[in-house]
Amino acid sequence: MALSSCATGYSNPPFCLRNGMVSSVPKCQVRINHRIGLSFLPKTSLPARKNPSNLRVFCLRHTSAAVVTGKSWEKLVLNSDTPVLVEFYASWCGPCRMVHRVIDEIAMDYAGRLKCFVLNADSDLQVAENYDIKAVPVVLLFKNGVKLESIIGTMPKEFYIAAIERALAS
């Protein structure tokens, strides 16, 4: 789950990135040789930049939460000394993408005090069934291998933080 889409710092961004509007951008290539190649644009040549060293690449999707699977579940979640947050998601789930962003922020805010993981409920069906996950997104909070909180659906960041603070205080 590293980078799913990217865009360049070109002075005239593509239509999908204009006016603060962000849409799902397919695979993107960036070549720094005085020309920029973006695979989602028509095969026209973009004008050369006068100073290519100022070219910046912005990532629209980067994750701070690590991936956990059925094989690593016991080691990373149940045997963790640190409280653990796990987001159950599916690749086809739109609301899961919104929750991903919130979980990524929380992972950075609580680094060292909370471990954050994501688990693909479609790929690791057995783990999802063990915790009675019927829909996604679902966020579970664990402490000492015991499930403390279950948050179903898309919620504001403050809702997740309140649950985390309760788990850390227990």
DRENNUTI-207003 format. One line per 10 residues: number of its first residue (from 1); their letters; for each residue y, z, x of N, C-alpha, C. Coordinates in nm, 4 decimals, decimal comma. Atoms other than C-alpha are relative to their C-alpha. Last residue first. Layout:
BEGIN
NUM> A> Y Z X Y Z X Y Z X ~ ...
END
This chain:
BEGIN
170> SALAREIAAI> 0,1225 -0,0699 0,0431 0,1150 3,0474 -0,7749 -0,0869 0,0422 0,1166 ~ -0,0234 -0,1434 0,0212 0,4660 2,9711 -0,6457 -0,1276 0,0757 -0,0354 ~ -0,0284 -0,0625 -0,1292 0,3704 2,6332 -0,4978 0,0178 0,1507 -0,0133 ~ 0,1230 0,0012 -0,0807 0,2053 2,5269 -0,8238 0,0222 0,0676 0,1348 ~ 0,0934 -0,0969 0,0598 0,5050 2,6335 -1,0331 -0,1278 0,0091 0,0829 ~ -0,0511 -0,1343 -0,0319 0,7378 2,4510 -0,7921 -0,0893 0,1082 -0,0603 ~ 0,0290 -0,0264 -0,1415 0,5231 2,1392 -0,8195 0,0453 0,1399 0,0381 ~ 0,1444 -0,0250 -0,0103 0,5324 2,1494 -1,2010 -0,0393 0,0329 0,1436 ~ 0,0254 -0,1294 0,0648 0,9126 2,1845 -1,1977 -0,1481 0,0364 0,0096 ~ -0,0454 -0,1053 -0,0911 0,9378 1,8999 -0,9441 -0,0248 0,1377 -0,0594
160> YFEKPMTGII> 0,0997 -0,0134 -0,1065 0,7267 1,6700 -1,1617 0,0375 0,1145 0,0942 ~ 0,1214 -0,0503 0,0649 0,9526 1,7307 -1,4629 -0,1094 0,0229 0,1035 ~ -0,0177 -0,1444 0,0183 1,2646 1,6892 -1,2499 -0,1236 0,0638 -0,0629 ~ 0,0319 -0,0683 -0,1259 1,1448 1,3438 -1,1402 0,0069 0,1519 -0,0156 ~ -0,1088 -0,0038 -0,0983 1,1539 1,2204 -1,5000 -0,0420 0,0815 0,1225 ~ -0,0943 -0,1092 0,0242 0,8190 1,1590 -1,6701 0,1135 -0,0080 0,1013 ~ -0,1178 0,0109 -0,0855 0,5865 0,8613 -1,7031 0,1000 0,1065 -0,0400 ~ -0,1072 0,0928 0,0331 0,2530 0,9467 -1,8574 0,1138 0,0022 0,0998 ~ 0,0456 0,1281 0,0544 0,0259 1,2494 -1,8345 0,1206 -0,0854 -0,0358 ~ -0,1171 0,0633 0,0599 0,1060 1,5450 -1,6103 -0,0407 -0,1410 -0,0414
150> SELKVGNKFL> 0,0312 0,1377 0,0354 -0,1876 1,7735 -1,5305 0,1210 -0,0573 -0,0728 ~ -0,0885 0,0691 0,0943 -0,1342 2,1027 -1,3525 -0,0497 -0,1414 -0,0241 ~ -0,0955 -0,0909 0,0633 -0,3451 2,3605 -1,1692 0,0804 -0,0660 -0,1112 ~ -0,1040 0,0737 0,0730 -0,6599 2,1734 -1,0639 0,0885 0,1000 -0,0730 ~ 0,0003 -0,0259 0,1445 -0,8485 2,3939 -0,8163 0,1149 -0,0774 -0,0647 ~ 0,1076 0,0737 0,0648 -0,9336 2,2771 -0,4636 -0,0080 0,0164 -0,1502 ~ 0,1290 -0,0567 -0,0415 -0,7197 2,5446 -0,2977 -0,1164 -0,0646 -0,0745 ~ -0,0250 -0,1009 -0,1028 -0,4180 2,4175 -0,4933 -0,1326 0,0685 0,0276 ~ 0,1096 -0,0850 -0,0445 -0,4332 2,0971 -0,6934 0,0508 0,1013 0,1008 ~ -0,0379 -0,0882 -0,1102 -0,1715 1,9083 -0,8933 -0,1150 0,0949 0,0286
140> LVVPVAKIDY> 0,0666 -0,1301 -0,0037 -0,2762 1,6127 -1,1080 0,0490 0,0769 0,1216 ~ -0,0213 -0,0717 -0,1254 -0,0573 1,3145 -1,1953 -0,0660 0,1363 -0,0131 ~ 0,0235 -0,1436 0,0129 -0,1701 1,0709 -1,4637 0,0205 0,0606 0,1379 ~ 0,0098 -0,0890 -0,1148 -0,0466 0,7147 -1,4966 -0,0262 0,1445 -0,0401 ~ -0,0823 -0,0153 -0,1195 -0,2783 0,6009 -1,6431 0,1447 -0,0302 -0,0361 ~ -0,1090 0,0970 -0,0086 -0,5137 0,6561 -1,9341 0,0755 0,0254 0,1299 ~ 0,0223 0,1024 0,1034 -0,8431 0,8342 -2,0049 0,1043 -0,1106 0,0037 ~ -0,1164 0,0884 0,0037 -0,8612 1,0556 -1,6943 -0,0317 -0,1140 -0,0964 ~ -0,0268 0,0408 0,1376 -1,1270 1,3175 -1,7717 0,1288 -0,0822 -0,0137 ~ -0,1189 -0,0735 0,0433 -1,1165 1,4743 -1,4236 0,0483 -0,0460 -0,1369
130> NEAVQLDSDA> 0,0195 -0,1430 -0,0285 -1,4724 1,3727 -1,3318 0,1167 0,0849 -0,0486 ~ 0,0844 -0,0568 0,1060 -1,4150 1,0367 -1,5052 -0,0224 0,1492 0,0203 ~ -0,0792 -0,0029 0,1229 -1,1241 0,9530 -1,2740 -0,0799 0,0608 -0,1149 ~ -0,0962 -0,1101 -0,0159 -1,3329 1,0498 -0,9707 0,0840 0,0127 -0,1263 ~ 0,0728 -0,1265 0,0074 -1,6183 0,8267 -1,0914 0,0938 0,1201 0,0128 ~ 0,0223 -0,0410 0,1383 -1,3877 0,5316 -1,1654 -0,0673 0,1364 -0,0109 ~ 0,0742 -0,1252 -0,0145 -1,2707 0,4963 -0,8089 -0,0202 0,0641 -0,1365 ~ 0,0905 0,0099 -0,1148 -1,1610 0,1319 -0,8083 -0,0896 0,1220 0,0142 ~ 0,0939 0,1097 0,0234 -1,0103 0,1302 -1,1577 -0,1033 -0,0092 0,1116 ~ 0,0998 -0,0428 0,0990 -0,8544 0,4754 -1,1201 -0,1002 -0,1099 -0,0326
120> NLVFCKLRGA> 0,0149 0,1099 0,0945 -0,6735 0,3698 -0,8016 -0,1144 0,0347 -0,0953 ~ 0,1390 0,0421 0,0164 -0,5941 0,7009 -0,6340 -0,0052 -0,1084 -0,1064 ~ 0,0186 0,0864 0,1160 -0,2548 0,7989 -0,4956 -0,1449 -0,0440 -0,0024 ~ 0,0971 0,1082 -0,0082 -0,1951 1,0919 -0,2637 0,0060 -0,0832 -0,1271 ~ -0,0024 0,0916 0,1141 0,0813 1,3436 -0,1979 -0,0953 -0,1161 0,0250 ~ 0,0584 0,1296 -0,0353 0,0389 1,6444 0,0292 -0,0029 -0,0851 -0,1260 ~ 0,0809 0,0618 0,1041 0,2782 1,9317 -0,0363 -0,0534 -0,1328 0,0522 ~ 0,0330 -0,1028 0,0996 0,4624 2,1764 0,1896 -0,0939 -0,0510 -0,1076 ~ 0,0396 -0,1240 -0,0654 0,4828 1,9689 0,5084 -0,0389 0,1104 -0,0968 ~ 0,0834 0,0220 -0,1194 0,6763 1,6863 0,3431 -0,0272 0,1334 0,0698
110> YDMAIEDIVR> 0,0894 -0,1147 -0,0179 0,8155 1,8086 0,0084 -0,0929 -0,0163 0,1208 ~ -0,0715 -0,1260 0,0226 1,1193 1,5791 -0,0164 -0,0851 0,1220 0,0332 ~ -0,0974 -0,0193 -0,1079 0,9399 1,2813 0,1426 0,0712 0,1342 -0,0137 ~ 0,0756 -0,0116 -0,1257 0,6349 1,3075 -0,0824 0,0939 0,0224 0,1177 ~ 0,0509 -0,1373 -0,0067 0,8646 1,3726 -0,3808 -0,0760 0,0219 0,1304 ~ -0,1148 -0,0872 -0,0264 1,0488 1,0466 -0,3165 -0,0454 0,1442 0,0165 ~ -0,0432 0,0275 -0,1371 0,7194 0,8573 -0,2922 0,1188 0,0874 0,0389 ~ 0,0943 -0,0700 -0,0877 0,5951 1,0287 -0,6098 0,0368 -0,0233 0,1462 ~ -0,0293 -0,1432 0,0091 0,9075 0,9131 -0,7962 -0,0897 0,0785 0,0953 ~ -0,1301 -0,0236 -0,0644 0,8670 0,5553 -0,6769 0,0347 0,1479 0,0005
100> HVMRCPGCWS> 0,0153 0,0154 -0,1456 0,4965 0,5514 -0,7624 0,1303 0,0339 0,0714 ~ 0,0474 -0,1295 -0,0490 0,5779 0,6860 -1,1132 -0,0191 -0,0052 0,1513 ~ -0,1136 -0,0922 0,0071 0,7841 0,3748 -1,1820 -0,0393 0,1366 0,0542 ~ -0,0932 0,0385 -0,1065 0,5025 0,1535 -1,0565 0,1223 0,0904 0,0009 ~ 0,0480 -0,0597 -0,1256 0,2545 0,3418 -1,2754 0,0942 -0,0326 0,1149 ~ -0,0563 -0,1340 -0,0159 0,4651 0,2492 -1,5803 -0,0449 0,0690 0,1295 ~ -0,1439 0,0026 -0,0252 0,3711 -0,1174 -1,5211 0,0616 0,1376 0,0172 ~ -0,0794 -0,0934 0,0809 -0,0066 -0,0659 -1,4967 0,1477 -0,0021 0,0399 ~ -0,0585 0,0761 0,1105 -0,2027 -0,3684 -1,3647 0,0999 0,0814 -0,0820 ~ -0,0864 0,1055 -0,0539 -0,2750 -0,2054 -1,0264 0,0717 -0,0786 -0,1099
90> AYFEVLVPTD> 0,0738 0,1266 0,0026 -0,4072 0,1098 -1,1920 0,0968 -0,1094 0,0437 ~ -0,0717 0,1197 0,0437 -0,2878 0,4638 -1,1266 -0,0972 -0,1167 -0,0123 ~ 0,1019 0,0962 0,0409 -0,4059 0,8214 -1,0752 0,0748 -0,1193 -0,0592 ~ -0,0356 0,0894 0,1101 -0,1363 1,0148 -0,8897 -0,1158 -0,0962 -0,0234 ~ 0,0721 0,1276 0,0043 -0,2613 1,3050 -0,6822 0,0455 -0,0784 -0,1224 ~ -0,0366 0,0756 0,1195 -0,0471 1,6034 -0,5787 -0,0732 -0,1336 0,0082 ~ 0,0158 0,1454 0,0020 -0,2007 1,8439 -0,3277 0,0420 -0,0558 -0,1356 ~ 0,0082 0,0537 0,1361 -0,1213 2,2040 -0,2319 0,0045 -0,1532 0,0020 ~ -0,1315 0,0223 0,0596 -0,1846 2,2655 0,1399 -0,0184 -0,0460 -0,1445 ~ -0,0665 -0,1309 -0,0052 -0,5074 2,4118 0,2760 0,1363 -0,0052 -0,0675
80> SNLVLKEWSK> -0,1323 -0,0075 -0,0618 -0,6897 2,0963 0,1637 0,0549 0,1424 -0,0044 ~ 0,0057 -0,0902 -0,1153 -1,0632 2,1123 0,0936 0,1340 0,0162 0,0704 ~ 0,0645 -0,1274 0,0338 -1,0473 1,9708 -0,2610 -0,0022 0,0992 0,1153 ~ -0,0567 -0,0686 0,1167 -0,7921 1,6988 -0,1943 -0,0606 0,1386 -0,0189 ~ -0,1458 0,0034 0,0069 -0,8379 1,5359 0,1465 0,0595 0,0833 -0,1128 ~ -0,0654 -0,0396 -0,1251 -1,1989 1,6273 0,2304 0,1516 0,0121 -0,0161 ~ 0,0319 -0,1401 -0,0302 -1,3390 1,6194 -0,1220 0,0753 0,0487 0,1233 ~ -0,0529 -0,0943 0,0981 -1,1614 1,2983 -0,2221 -0,0230 0,1453 0,0400 ~ -0,0846 -0,0972 -0,0700 -1,2308 1,0970 0,0960 0,0521 0,1110 -0,0914 ~ 0,0651 -0,0471 -0,1227 -1,5284 0,9024 -0,0404 0,0809 0,1078 0,0710
70> GTVVAASTHR> 0,1115 -0,0875 0,0361 -1,3874 0,8753 -0,3927 -0,0683 0,0586 0,1218 ~ 0,1085 0,0698 0,0692 -1,0683 0,7339 -0,2489 -0,1071 0,1010 -0,0382 ~ 0,1239 -0,0780 -0,0022 -0,7322 0,8754 -0,1429 -0,1036 -0,0783 -0,0801 ~ 0,1041 0,0398 0,0941 -0,4345 0,6574 -0,0529 -0,1203 0,0915 0,0187 ~ 0,1195 0,0617 -0,0584 -0,1369 0,8169 0,1180 -0,1006 -0,0333 -0,1095 ~ 0,1231 -0,0662 0,0433 0,1967 0,8817 -0,0521 -0,1191 -0,0762 0,0569 ~ 0,0152 -0,1174 -0,0848 0,4987 0,7642 0,1442 -0,1264 0,0758 -0,0370 ~ 0,0553 -0,1227 0,0544 0,4915 0,4154 -0,0023 -0,0087 0,1103 0,1034 ~ 0,0620 -0,0680 -0,1123 0,7109 0,1192 0,0642 -0,0493 0,1330 -0,0538 ~ 0,1114 -0,0883 0,0345 0,8132 -0,1267 -0,2018 -0,0623 0,0523 0,1277
60> LCFVRLNSPN> -0,0141 -0,0446 0,1371 1,1466 -0,3090 -0,2009 -0,1129 0,0925 -0,0412 ~ 0,1283 -0,0102 0,0689 1,1646 -0,3407 0,1748 0,0233 0,0540 -0,1398 ~ 0,0065 -0,1152 0,0879 1,4921 -0,4609 0,3187 -0,1331 -0,0010 -0,0723 ~ 0,1037 0,0156 0,1003 1,4918 -0,6939 0,6179 -0,0053 0,1291 -0,0798 ~ 0,0700 -0,1234 0,0344 1,8094 -0,7160 0,8207 -0,1031 -0,0322 -0,1064 ~ 0,0957 0,0168 0,1087 1,9548 -1,0170 1,0015 -0,0741 0,1305 -0,0227 ~ -0,0407 -0,0851 0,1115 2,2503 -0,9128 1,2152 -0,0941 -0,0102 -0,1190 ~ 0,0360 -0,1380 -0,0325 2,0801 -1,0531 1,5269 0,0410 0,0967 -0,1106 ~ 0,1281 -0,0398 0,0589 2,0918 -1,3977 1,3649 -0,0397 0,1437 0,0313 ~ 0,0445 -0,1135 -0,0803 2,4646 -1,4329 1,4367 -0,1320 0,0513 -0,0567
50> KRAPLSTKPL> -0,0687 0,0015 -0,1287 2,5940 -1,7713 1,3247 -0,0500 0,1116 0,0908 ~ -0,0952 -0,1110 -0,0103 2,3346 -1,8014 1,0511 0,0642 -0,0047 0,1374 ~ 0,0200 -0,0913 -0,1130 2,1726 -2,1402 1,0051 0,1063 0,1087 -0,0029 ~ -0,0900 0,0197 -0,1133 2,1939 -2,2962 0,6593 -0,0256 0,1048 0,1084 ~ -0,1162 -0,0861 0,0147 1,8835 -2,2721 0,4410 0,0905 -0,0207 0,1211 ~ -0,0402 -0,0699 -0,1213 1,6453 -2,5646 0,4416 0,1244 0,0831 -0,0284 ~ -0,1261 0,0496 -0,0521 1,4920 -2,6642 0,1125 0,0381 0,0847 0,1196 ~ 0,0089 0,0394 -0,1407 1,1230 -2,6114 0,0357 0,1295 -0,0644 0,0499 ~ 0,0394 0,1392 -0,0196 1,1917 -2,4312 -0,2935 0,0081 -0,0359 0,1482 ~ -0,1083 0,0932 0,0273 1,2158 -2,0527 -0,2660 -0,0515 -0,1429 0,0145
40> FSLGIRHNIR> -0,0148 0,0121 0,1443 0,9187 -1,8146 -0,2989 0,1153 -0,0928 -0,0385 ~ 0,1022 0,0824 0,0634 0,8055 -1,8715 0,0602 0,0184 -0,0166 -0,1501 ~ 0,0464 -0,0843 0,1092 1,1277 -1,7491 0,2140 -0,0952 -0,0828 -0,0841 ~ 0,0978 0,0639 0,0861 1,2012 -1,8997 0,5518 -0,0492 0,0969 -0,1055 ~ 0,0778 -0,0968 0,0756 1,5220 -1,7965 0,7236 -0,0956 -0,0760 -0,0894 ~ 0,0229 0,0456 0,1368 1,6754 -2,0055 0,9961 -0,0874 0,1037 -0,0675 ~ -0,1234 0,0598 0,0501 1,8301 -1,9027 1,3267 -0,0158 -0,0633 -0,1374 ~ -0,0242 0,1059 -0,0978 1,4840 -1,8233 1,4633 0,1183 -0,0843 -0,0476 ~ -0,1309 -0,0158 -0,0621 1,4066 -1,4960 1,2857 0,0109 -0,1026 0,1123 ~ 0,0045 0,0472 -0,1380 1,1253 -1,5847 1,0509 0,1400 0,0130 0,0566
30> VQCKPVSSVM> -0,1302 -0,0017 -0,0646 1,0834 -1,3876 0,7297 -0,0202 -0,0438 0,1437 ~ 0,0060 0,0161 -0,1443 0,7946 -1,4581 0,4957 0,1413 0,0051 0,0546 ~ -0,1250 0,0395 -0,0617 0,7674 -1,3271 0,1424 -0,0200 -0,0105 0,1502 ~ 0,0100 -0,0024 -0,1455 0,4698 -1,2904 -0,0863 0,1235 -0,0608 0,0643 ~ 0,1282 0,0288 -0,0620 0,5795 -1,2716 -0,4486 0,0100 0,0058 0,1521 ~ -0,0129 0,1142 -0,0885 0,8946 -1,0949 -0,5641 -0,1354 -0,0262 0,0634 ~ 0,1126 0,0044 -0,0914 0,8559 -0,8658 -0,8631 0,0066 -0,1285 0,0811 ~ 0,1233 0,0377 0,0671 1,1981 -0,8425 -1,0136 -0,1100 -0,0040 0,1035 ~ 0,1138 0,0144 -0,0897 1,5052 -0,6596 -0,8999 -0,1209 -0,0369 -0,0829 ~ 0,1224 0,0256 0,0751 1,8387 -0,6988 -1,0750 -0,1136 -0,0197 0,0988
20> GNRLCFPPNS> 0,0774 -0,1224 0,0121 2,1262 -0,5333 -0,8914 -0,1306 -0,0167 -0,0732 ~ -0,0562 -0,0893 0,1014 2,3480 -0,8323 -0,9624 -0,0850 0,1240 -0,0228 ~ -0,1432 -0,0031 0,0253 2,1343 -1,0721 -0,7570 0,0344 0,1012 -0,1080 ~ -0,0582 -0,1206 -0,0571 1,7843 -0,9951 -0,6327 0,1493 0,0110 -0,0249 ~ 0,0675 -0,1190 0,0515 1,5771 -1,2355 -0,8454 0,0593 0,1282 0,0547 ~ -0,0351 -0,0330 0,1382 1,8244 -1,5202 -0,7924 -0,0620 0,1301 -0,0472 ~ 0,0646 0,0824 0,1018 1,7797 -1,5204 -0,4162 0,0293 0,0523 -0,1399 ~ 0,1389 -0,0329 0,0314 2,0361 -1,3337 -0,2064 -0,0588 -0,0923 -0,1051 ~ 0,0152 0,0509 0,1355 2,3499 -1,5099 -0,0753 -0,1446 0,0246 -0,0425 ~ -0,1228 -0,0207 0,0759 2,4593 -1,3148 0,2327 -0,0080 -0,0500 -0,1439
10> YGTACSSLAM> -0,0764 0,1235 -0,0006 2,1046 -1,2887 0,3677 0,1189 0,0144 -0,0932 ~ -0,1392 -0,0372 0,0159 1,9853 -0,9298 0,4060 0,0904 -0,1217 0,0047 ~ -0,0827 -0,0038 -0,1194 1,6314 -1,0474 0,3538 0,1402 0,0444 -0,0338 ~ -0,1081 0,0963 0,0109 1,3917 -0,9607 0,0766 0,0864 0,0127 0,1235 ~ -0,1157 -0,0245 -0,0846 1,0592 -0,7838 0,0667 0,1037 -0,1082 -0,0228 ~ -0,0972 0,1075 0,0076 0,7542 -0,7414 -0,1494 0,1183 0,0340 0,0875 ~ 0,0464 0,0964 0,0985 0,4315 -0,5443 -0,1559 0,0996 -0,1128 -0,0193 ~ -0,1105 0,0763 0,0562 0,4784 -0,3544 0,1641 -0,0534 -0,0979 -0,1018 ~ -0,1147 -0,0026 -0,0872 0,2448 -0,0779 0,2643 0,1157 -0,0726 -0,0648 ~ -0,1192 0,0000 0,0811 0,0000 0,0000 0,0000 0,1247 0,0000 0,0849
END
